[in-house]
């Protein structure tokens, strides 16, 4: 039985040094999913599908972070006792 290759770690940002808003990330996610469907239709190599999968995962991670930053209420200041 073949041992699967270890995945390369991807950078912590979709675009290093730039924080994207949730709307832009949603559009990017849609583009990446459309690209994946096209890759599958075209019978793309496993490496291309994996690269696309990792991009989708990274985009989803960034979208989650962007939504948390937008909607998480600010922390309450500690009250003096």
Secondary structure, 3 states (H helix, E strand, C coil): CCCCCCCCCCCCCCCCCCCCCHHHHHHHHHHHHHHHHHHHHCCCCHHHHHHHHHHHHHHHHHHHHHHHHHHCCCCCCCCCC
